[in-house]
C-alpha cells in the first residue's frame, strides 16, 4: 500500500487544480481551487474562490483525502470525455 504524505496530498491537489483551471489559462490563474489544510490531527480539503475559502469539502485522514482527490480527478476527466 502506498504511503500517503503531505507531499502526496499537495501533488494531488495541484493535479485537481490543473484540471479545474479554464482551458488555455496560464498556471498563475487560480480563481477556483482546492487546498488541503491540517486541523486537529485531520486533513480538511477546502475550496477557494478568488482567494477566499468558500467551504470545506471533506475532512478525514491523509489517505481518505488522497482517495477523495483521486476521485475528483477521475470525475473531472470523465466529465470531459466524449
C-alpha positions in Angstrom: 0.0 0.0 0.0 1.3 3.4 -1.0 2.4 5.7 1.9 0.4 8.9 1.8 2.3 12.0 2.9 1.6 15.8 3.0 3.6 16.0 -0.3 1.3 13.4 -1.9 -1.8 15.4 -0.9 -0.2 18.6 -2.2 0.6 16.9 -5.6 -2.9 15.5 -5.9 -4.4 18.9 -5.1 -2.2 20.5 -7.7 -3.5 17.9 -10.2 -7.1 18.7 -9.4 -6.4 22.4 -9.6 -4.8 22.0 -13.0 -8.0 20.2 -14.2 -10.2 23.0 -12.7 -8.3 25.8 -14.5 -10.1 27.1 -17.5 -8.7 25.7 -20.7 -5.8 27.8 -22.1 -5.5 29.9 -18.9 -2.0 30.4 -17.5 -0.9 28.5 -14.4 -1.0 31.7 -12.4 -4.8 31.8 -12.7 -6.2 30.3 -9.6 -9.7 31.7 -9.4 -11.1 28.4 -8.2 -9.0 25.8 -6.5 -8.8 23.2 -3.6 -6.2 23.1 -0.9 -5.5 20.6 1.9 -5.3 22.1 5.4 -4.3 20.3 8.6 -6.6 20.7 11.6 -6.9 18.8 14.9 -5.0 15.8 13.7 -7.0 15.5 10.5 -6.8 16.8 6.9 -9.5 19.2 5.6 -9.9 19.8 1.9 -11.0 23.4 1.4 -12.4 25.0 -1.7 -11.1 28.5 -2.5 -12.6 31.0 -4.9 -10.9 34.4 -5.7 -8.5 33.8 -2.7 -11.2 33.3 -0.1 -12.2 29.9 1.5 -15.7 29.1 0.3 -16.2 25.8 2.1 -14.7 22.7 3.5 -15.4 19.9 1.0 -14.3 16.9 3.2 -12.3 16.0 6.3 -10.5 12.8 7.1 -7.2 11.0 7.3 -4.5 11.8 4.8 -5.4 8.5 3.0 -9.1 9.4 2.9 -8.5 12.9 1.5 -5.9 11.5 -1.0 -8.6 9.0 -2.2 -11.1 11.8 -2.4 -8.7 13.9 -4.5 -8.1 10.9 -6.8 -11.9 10.5 -7.2 -12.2 14.2 -8.1 -9.5 13.9 -10.8 -11.3 10.8 -12.3 -14.7 12.6 -12.2 -13.3 15.7 -13.9 -11.7 13.6 -16.6 -14.9 11.6 -17.1 -17.0 14.7 -17.4 -14.7 16.0 -20.2 -14.6 12.7 -22.2 -16.6 12.5 -25.4 
